[in-house]
Amino acid sequence: MPLIELKKVQKTYYIGGEIPVRALRGVDLKIEPGEFVAIMGPSGSGKSTLMAILGLLDKADSGEYFLLNKDLSRQGESDYAVLRNRFFGFVFQTFNLLPKLNVSDNVVLPFIYSGDTDGEKREHALSMLKKVGLGERLKHRPNQLSGGQQQRVALVRALANDPLVILADEPTGNLDSQSSKEIMGLLQELNKQGNTIIMVTHEHDIAAYASRVLTLHDGAIITDERKRPTPAARLPEMKPIEKKRRWCCVAGLLNYTYEAYLSIVNNKLRSVLSILGVMIGVAAVITMLALGTGAKRSMEETLSSLGTNILMVRAPFRSSGISLGSQGPTRFTFADYESLQRIEGIDHVVPYVTGRAQVVFQNKNWNTSVVGTSVDYPVMRDVSLELGRFFTPSEANSKAKVAVIGQTVAKELFGAENPIGQSIRINRINFNLIGVLPKQGAAGFQNQDDRVLIPLKTAMYRLLGNDYINYFEVQVKDAEQMSYATERIIGEIMRLHRLPESQRQSIDVMNMAEIQAAAGALISTLSYLLGAVAAVSLLVGGIGIMNIMLVMVMERTHEIGLRKSLGAQRSDILVQFLVEAVLICLFGGVIGIAFGSLVSWALSTLAQWNVYISVGSIVLAFTFSVLVGVVFGLWPAWRASKMLPIEALRYE
Ligand code: ADP
């Protein structure tokens, strides 16, 4: 039974997709087990094409192919990959060793695709390296070896899976005569041990090692000479083709990860740039989420410390189309303040007038927010001053120029000095500093420690020149009576401002739960918005990765061809490139998380912003970076996987 049989095999190429070149014109050929066949012929006669078809690297346009009497003409590429891995070992003119892998990793490459984790086979392959005199070179890179040594490594790799046929395409084409002799000697010895060898060459002295010489001319076999009889050789039976999903197994993935790692490390600049893209995106996502969550948390804390029996009252807004001119002002006046205090069931009413001002102490200057309020402020907020005292009712009434400052202002203007009793200038007016508030933290994006409190009337009439009050906080005696109190307040305001019933909705009275919900919603929207901006930068990073991966696939076309010749399936190549893209993104993700946390930390300590890095945001950023790798790596990886083995190998 012949080992391989070709019947009327034809192959036509089309140059530029149009002009036909008939590379093989109906070739009939039988290869017997144990033969050492040399294929000769002038350049362009079809030798390489015949070799590729014999080795299942390419498919004939018509005709039949039998391997051990099994017709393979109608099998697909994935079956061919399995058969290549199991039955064929290739040796190329250019050696085709992977430059990033060391000698022993190159030799065990076929095992990745056969799924053999069997240590014995690996040992055997490595022992063959010793036999060919490379025992000391296992950890060397191919470029540290001479041409002859590299070809010996390639030969051992071809033998690793114990193939039935060794296909050698001009194996000595790149070697000096001494190395050529050594390689041919090795091939001859392998043939003596029962291996079938098919070799393309155009040198007669190389062809002289063979037992049979075929000559091709214009795509047809013109001579077929047998020089000596073929010894009896082993002939295994053809088993059904079984495909293992090797890349699913942990060992396969580990291998791809290791190779991806090597490829990243070996292309440092390129890797750093693509990692940088993802890193910036992930860091932005982490920082933005940390800011949003921090703002939300601190606001919740502040608001909940205010108690549940507080109402916030804001002035009726002007609805468009209705002139409120004759119906009273839409701003709160001092009269409103006095009337609200008289409503029954209400403990305290605290008015607020706000503005910004420049505060100066000696040669120090600080821009901060000025809040005019009443003596009830510390009572309602339940704060006792850290230093000094709050202003008194008589100071409040007499528009006294006294001020109480928050922690941030104290630190900026006085440092370690005691501020009590000092004279500060607020918008060029002298104030006597009488107290310092305790640390209150931030509410939302607002730092409550960065403010100066002064009496309401002082703020309205002396400093800001406002004749209206911005809003009130009202403390209701009994938390059960909140809705009743709300109704009373609205009624009172409507009466005072002579508002029609239709304007009832325009008066804004909210309890803490509502304020919390409203502010929370605002902050969430804002943080989603920021998150979206960050996600866009991650997207840009992803496109960068895709770009790099596409270039890399082009550059590594030859490697892809080699891997396919060793039996890699499409899925193997796909997963390998995907793993590489994901690994880059993972590196970017991890560094980005660290960097984002650092930026958040810097914002919280240097700019005193509230940040909070949640586990959720880390998981989110991490998942996102992996997804970016998968999504943007998929297309380049897919392009790599669908390359045809012979075209990838021929790619220059
Ligand atoms: P040899 O190995 O004997 O030099 P080849 O098998 O490489 O010959 O090529 C046989 C013929 O087919 C040549 O004329 C070559 O130009 C042509 N050929 C080979 N591969 C291709 C291809 N991919 N596209 C177009 N023509 C090709």
Boltz pocket constraint, residues with backbone or C-beta under 6 A from the ligand:
constraints:
  - pocket:
      binder: B
      contacts: [[A, 13], [A, 14], [A, 15], [A, 21], [A, 22], [A, 23], [A, 41], [A, 42], [A, 43], [A, 44], [A, 45], [A, 46], [A, 47], [A, 48], [A, 49], [A, 50]]
      max_distance: 6.0
